[in-house]
Amino acid sequence: MKLPRPLSHSSISLYQECPRKYRFKYIDKVPEKPRHFFSFGQSVHLALEFFYGVKEPTPPPLKDLLANYKDIWVKAGYRDAAQEKEYFDEGERILKAFHKKHSADFHVPFFVEYAYTFEVDGVPVTGRVDRVDKLPDGRLRVLDYKTGKKLATGRLEVDPQLTMYQYACETLLGAEIGELVFYHLPTLKEHRTVRRGAALVDELKTRIVSTAEAITGERFDPAPDEMKCRWCDYKPLCPIFKDQYAGAPVPAAKAAGEPELAALVDRYGEAVARAQAAREEAEKAGRALSESLSKKGYSRAFGASYEASLEREVKWEFLDKKKVLSVIKGAGAYDKILAPSAPLVNKLLEDPASDAGLRAALAELGERVESPELKIRKL
């Protein structure tokens, strides 16, 4: 099999956490329930993208930042309105403090939400960096925003996500990384580390290639873990837990808390219904137009915006195709059509250059049916 999608830091991490979970998400495309902490993180990230996404070195006013935050707020996954308000207020607090701290030292970043795609030994890799700054010495600084209440700073020196960002930026942007930063937004603290060495980059490359080989080799065994499995949405589908969920229905997307997915399903269904209705209306109008043209003896007609033409399509219909083939072979014309297919036999019958005896013999076996073919083009 081929990779279902380019690898990313998150998809590699998911595969290493549980290969079967990777399969459920990226190959079987079973939706997960939305999580409030993902929605919160996305909302704050989008607000900071707005803050830095200006073309001139002037930050947007606080009122514009907060208005944008309200507009782009992602509502999915919250337990109730009270929890949603708690997180919304926390986001506002973070943005007010961030605006106050960074308006004074505001600068237009080198990249905001830098999307990258490249290959590692033939394996496609993709991802997105929250922010890339250019340092005074020409090197780059990579920043990854974190919105969780706690930040495990102990992994800063070896975190594979930052290694991935460094490798992608140096590969594609042609500049060396000078600094890697986890920016913990709730505390407005920047946790910095220096450029990764060759050993960690090589380890990352090996991890990318080995993960791709495992996926294309269809190695999707479950990797049960008490803590991780407790919160996994795929437990009803997992062979490890099949006895616990025997006979339990898998919830539909909408019932599972996937309003965006449910909306897409409905949007597609409504589009298909509209297309079907349009086809039926076109067929009805086409029949009426064809009948009117035939009755008047016209081959062309014009409207204000379109031209219609009526062409006669000739078909021969046969009940006994074996006899047709026998006649064709007997006349030595089999090599002209190679098989008694209707289009080729039609062509042979309507071609004045075909053997007259053959055409007559075939005509006795079939019935000539003439049907109008309506064509339309915009003027």
N, C-alpha and C positions, 0 to 999 in steps of 0.2 A: 504494500500500500504506500501511498504518498502521504506526506505530512498534511493534515487537514487544514493547517494554517501555519504561517511563519511562527517560529518560537519567540517567546518573550520571557522576561524575567519571571513574570507571574505564572505563565504556563509551564515553564521548566520547574518552578517551585511546586506547582500543583502536581505535576507528574511524580516528582520525588516524594511528595507527601503521600500520594496514593495513585498508582497508575490507573486503577479502575475509575477513580473519580475524574481523572483527565479524560478517559474515554466517554464517560457519561456527559461531560460538559462540552468537549470540543468535537467529538465524533458523532455521538448519538444526539447531541444538541438538546439535552434535557435541561430546561431552565431551572435555575436555583431561585429560592425565595430572596427578595430584596432584603438587605441588611441596613439598618439605620445608620450604622457607623460609616458604611460605604457612601450612603447618600449625603451624610454630613460632610465627609471628606471631599466629595465631588463638588458640593455647593461652595465650600470655602476655596477650593482650587480654582473654580470658575470665576469667583469674585477677584482673586488675585491675578488671574489672567486678564481680567478687565482693568485692574489697577495698573498693570505694567504694559498693557497692549496699546499704548499710545504712540504716536509718531514723533511727538516733540517732547523735550525734557521737562515736562510739567505734569505733576501727578493730577489725576482727577480729583475734584472736591470730595470731601467725605460724604456729603449728601448724595452725590452721584454713585459713589461706591456702594453705599447702603441700599440705594434704590435698585441698583443692579443686582445686588445680593438677594433682595426680596423677589425680583423678577425671575431669577434663575434657580431659586430654591428647589431642591429635589425632595419631594415629599415621601417617596416610597420607603417602606420598611419600618416606619415608626410604630411602636406598640399602640399609642393613642395620641390624642391631641396634646395632652400634657407633656408627654415625652418629646414630641416634636417641638413644642414651644421652648422647652428647656434647652434643646440643642440649637434652635434658631437663635435664642438669646445669647448662647455661648459663642456662636459664630459672629454675631454682631459685636460682642465684647472683643473678640480677637481682631476683627477688622478695624475697629476704632483704635485699638492699641497699636496695630500694625501701621495704620495710616499716620498716627501721631509720631511714631518712631522713624518711619522711612520717608515721610514727605520731605524732611530736611536734606537727606542724602539721596534723594530720588535721582535715578538715571534710567535711560532706556536700555533694557538688557540686550545682549547680543542675540538671544533667542528666548521667546516665551512659549512654553509647551512645544519644545523641539521634537518633532516626530522623525524617527530614523528608521531606515530599512537597509540592511546590508547582508552579506553572506559570510559565514565562517566555514571554511572547507566545504563549500557547496550547500550548507544549511542556511535557509533564509531566517533572518532574525529581525524582529521589529520591536519598537517601544517608543516611549515618549518621556522626555526630560522636562521637569517642571520649569526650570529656568537655567539659562547659561549666560554668565557674565564674562566680559573680557577684562582681564586684569591689566594694570598699567604696563607690565612687561610683555604684553602680547599673549600670555598664556590664558587659559580659560578656567573659570570656576563653575562647577556644577552644583546646583542646589536642588535638593529633594525635600518638598514640604511634608511634614508629618502632623496629623491632626489628632492622633491618639492621646489619651490622658497621660500615658507613660511612654517613655522612649528608652529602648534598650541600647544605651550608648556603648555598651561593651562590644557590640558587633560592628561599630563604626569602622574599625581598622580592617575588617575582613569582609564586610557585607557584600555579597555578590551583586546586589542591585547597583551599588555605586561603581563596582568594577565594570559591570555591563555598560553603564553610562560613560565611564571613562573610555572604554574600548570603542564604543560607537562614535563618540565625539572626536576622538583622535583619528579614527579611521576615515570619517566623513568630512570633518571640518578643517583638517590639515593643521591643527595647532595642538600643542601639548597641554595637558591638564595641569594646572598649578595647585588646585585646591578642590576637595570634595566636601560637601556640606549637607548634613541633615539639619533642616531648619524646623525646630519644634515650635509650632505656631501657638499652642496654648500658653507657653512661657516666653515666647519671642526670643528663644536662645538658639544661636547657631553653633552646632557641634561640628568642628572642622577636622579634617585629616588631609594628609598630603597625598600626592599621586601614588597610585598602586605600582608595585614592582612587577617585574616580568613573571615571577612565580604565580602570583594571583591571576594575572591575565591568562597565562597558559592553563591554569586550573579551570578558569571559566570556559575557555575554548574547548577543553576536553569534556567539560560538563555539557556544553551545547551539543557537541557531536555525539556523545554517548546517549544523550536523551533522544536525539533524532533517530539514532539507530534502534533504540528500544521501541520507539513509537512505530516506526516503519516495519519493525519486526513483529508488531502486534503483541507486545508483551504488556498485558493489562491486568495482571493479577492484583487483587485487593491487598492493601497493607493496613490491616486493622490496628487501631490505636484507641484506647479507651477515651481519652479526652477529645481527640479529633473526631472520632466516629459519633460521639454524643450529639454534636451539633450539625452533622452532615445531612443535607437534604436528600441525599441519594440512598439512604438506608433501606427504604422500601424496595429498591431495585437491586441492591447489592446481594450477591450470593452468600455472603457471610451472615446476613440477617434475614434471609428469605423465610426461615421458619417463623420468625416473629411477625412477618407481614403477609403471611400466606392468605390470599384472597382479598387483601386490602386494595381498593382501587387507587390508582395513581391520580392525584388531583389534576384537574385541568389548569391551564396557565392562569386563568382569571381567578379561580378558586385558590390557587397556590400563592396569590399575591403578586401577580405579574401584570399590572395594568397596562404597561407599555406594550408588552407582547400581545395581550388580548386586543389592544387597540389596532395593532398591525394586522392581526388575523381578521378582524372585522373590516378594516380598510381594504385588505386584499379581496375579501369575499364580496364587499359592496362593489369594488371595481370590476370583478368578474361578472357580477349580476348586471352592472350597467353595460358591459361589453356584450353580454348575451342579449340584452334588450335591444341594444343598438344593431346587432346582427339581425335579429328578428325584424326590426323596423326596416332595415336596409333590404332584406329579402322581400318583404311585403311591398315596399315601394318599387323595387326592381321588377317584381312580377307585373305590377300595374303598368309600369313604364314600358316593359317589353310587349305586353299585350296591346297597349295603345299604339306603339310604333308598328307592330305587325298589322294591326287593323287598318292603319292609315297607309301602309306600304312604304313607310319611311325607313331608311337605314341610318340616318343621323338626325339629331335634334339638338337645339341649344336652349339653355336656360340663361339666367343672368350671370351665373358664375361657373357653370359646368357645361361640358359637351358630352352627349351620350351617343354611342354608336352601337348598332345591332349587327352582329356578324353571325353567319350560319355555320354551326359546327356539325360536321357529318360524322356519324358513328355507324358501324355495322355491328349488329348483335347476333351471336350464334349460340344455338342450344347444344350442338354436338361438336365440341372442339376437336375430338379425335378425327372426325371426318374432315374437318378443315385442315388439320395437319397432314392427313393422308393425301388430300388433293394437292396441297402445296408441294409435298415431297414428290408426288407423281409428275408434277410439271417442272421439277428441277429448280424450284424457286426457294427451297428451304434455306439456302445459304444467304438469301437476301434478308431474312428476318430471324433465323436461328431458333425461333420459338413462335408458337401461335399466339403471341401477345396481342391484345386488342389494338393498341396504337399502331403497331407495325403492320398488322393485317389491314387496318383502315388505310394506311399509307399505300399499301400494295394495290388495294382495290380502287383507290381514287387516282392512282398514277396512270395516265394514259399510255405511258411507255411500257406498262406491265403487259404480259402475254394476254391477249384477248380471251383465249379459251380458259385460261386460269381464272380470269376475272369473272367470266360467266359461270364457271363451276362453283366458285365461292359465293357468287350472288344467289345461286339457287339454295345454298345452305343458310343464308342469313337474311336479315331484313335491314334495309337502309333506313336509319332514323335520323331526321334532321331536327336539331334543336337550336334555338337562338342563344347566343352568348352576348350578354350585355356588358359593355365596357364604359368606364366613366373616367374623365380626366378634368382637372381644374383648368379653367381658361386663364 
